[in-house]
Structures are given as structure tokens and as C-alpha cells.
Amino acid sequence: MLRLAFLFALLPAIALAQEQRQQVVVVVGATGSEEFEKPFQTWADRWEAAAKKGNAGFTKIAAAKDGIEPKTQLQTWFKQHADSQQPIWLVLIGHGTFDGKVARFNLQGPDVSSAELKEMLQPIEGQLAVINCTSSSGPFLAEIAAPQRVVITAAQSGHEYNFAHLGEYLSAAIADPVGDLDKDEQTSLLEAYLLASSRLREFYKKDGRLATEHALLDDNGDKQGTPADWFQGLRVVKRSKAGAAADGELARQFVLVRSEREAKLPAAFVEQRAALERQLSELRQRKEMLSEADYLAELEPLLVKIARLGEEKSTPAEKPAASR
């Protein structure tokens, strides 16, 4: 009886620990024909494997369950996770359509429009990544991009209606160490996006076809999006005519499968480091508007804070030997 009572006492703590994990929800839409069933399942399985490896919660929505259609299941899921303190990953796999006015993600049962998805996501205040791997998905970016969100679409507009292959390459890249550009022993969402886009370009080139999909990433909330070929390494080297702020910094902080070292770091430390890195990125974007003296005056204290933060978390073995 004592052991049983002890287990019941632990249940709230176990539930809390599970809730504090990152959450991945993959929605597999209507396949349309048998040829797409196996690819869509493979892509979903890869996301599930990555979530498991990264100790994240995983939910798959595909068909009606207990008489409840996928669209309603998705609405309910987001209501239940509205107060999540950890990043949420939403992955849409399947087909999309655009009638010239409204873009939709095709589900078994009622479809989900970009406006309806925006409404579903409204309760989420924390960090959120929405990865729409479907054709005609461009309007979703303009509809749901917002601060604290990473939005990736396989298409840059609703008129790119041919089957989109981004889902194949992104599902393979999300846990692929080949994508680790900054050599921190883990692959971020930004790195996976760049790797997948590179492999996608090779696919069309090898097949001798013009690309019929052009992926975009937005993580600064300006609803413009940035193509992968605007990046050099992890930094944007091109700017739009409107001079919009560069994307990429938030996506760089989304990591599903963390390195062993990163996994041991306290959440508060990771959040503080991320905030400093965002400030550094924003300062670099303003460099051209500042005098050299003003730029250095802002840069130095930021670099000192980042260095001190890293020093605080270094183990004795990692700290540099004191000079004599």
C-alpha cells in the first residue's frame, strides 16, 4: 500500500515533466491516391523517430478517431496545449489547394484554410514552428506568421500547385548531423531547412526539370519569408527591396534532437542565451545604420554577457587554464 501511495504521489510530477517537453504534432492529410500513402507515412515516421530521439511528445493526426474528424482533433489539441512552456512543432504533410482567394490544407473530412489554422493557433503564446509541406502553401505564411513563430512553407505562393517534395527532404534533414553548420553537434530547424532546400534543388536539377516549388522561412513575424538561397552559412546575405529584417535567428534556436551537452543545460540558461543571441543578431542587422563607434559600443557589452554566461556553465574541465 505504501508503494502504491508513493506512486500516486508522483503522478502530478510525472505529468508536469511530460508537459514541459517539446511537443510535435504531425497531421497527415488526405492522400488522394494510393501512390502517396507510403511517402506520407514515411515522412511522418521520420518525425516520430526524431521526436522520440529528442525526448519530445509526439501526436499524429490522420484519420477520424472515435467519430471525431481530423480538423476537430487538431482544434482540440491546440486548446489543450495553449499554456505550453516549451516549443511546439506543427507539421502538415499532404496536399494543398488554392482557389485564387483561399489556401487550404486537404484533410480527410473538412479541409483547414489558412485563416482557420490562424484561429486554432491563437491561444498559443509560446514558441511555435509551423511547417507546411504542401503545394499551394504560400498563403499560410502570410496568414499565420507572427512573433515567436517559425513558419516554413513548401510553396512561395498559392499558385505553386504541383506536388511538393519539401516534406521528404525536411523530414530526413531534421535529425541529420550533416546539416550541422555551426558545429554544435545538433541540427536546428534553420539548418534542416537549408539542408532540405539544397537537396531539393539537386532533385530538380538531376531530374532535368524546372523547380515547381520554392520554400520560404519566416521567423521575424514580418510575413515576407526568406528563400534558402539568400543564406550564406546561417546568415542572410541578401535583403528584399523593402529592407525587411533578416529571418533565421529564431529557427536556429529550434532544435528537436539536442546534443548530449545541450540536453543537460537548464531551460533558464538556454532562454537567457537565446535572448542574448537575438540581441546580437538584431545589432548586426543594424550595423550599416550605426557609426563604427556606436556599433562597437553596443557590441562589446553583448559579447561580454555571452562570454560570462558561457563561463558560468563551463565545467572545471572545460574552463581554460589560468595564465601564469
Secondary structure, 3 states (H helix, E strand, C coil): CHHHHHHHHHHHHHHHHHHCCCEEEEEECCCCCHHHHHHHHHHHHHHHHHHHHCCCEEEEECCCECCECHHHHHHHHHHHCCCCCCCEEEEEECCEEECCCCEEECCCCCCEEHHHHHHHHCCCCCCEEEEECCCCCHHHHHHHCCCCEEEEECCCCCCCCCCCCHHHHHHHHCCCHHHCCCCCCCCEHHHHHHHHHHHHHHHHHHHCCCCCCCCEEECCCCCCCECHHHEECCEECCCCCCCCCCCCHHHHHCECCCCHHHHCCCHHHHHHHHHHHHHHHHHHHCHHHCCHHHHHHHHHHHHHHHHHHHHHCCCCCCCCCCCC
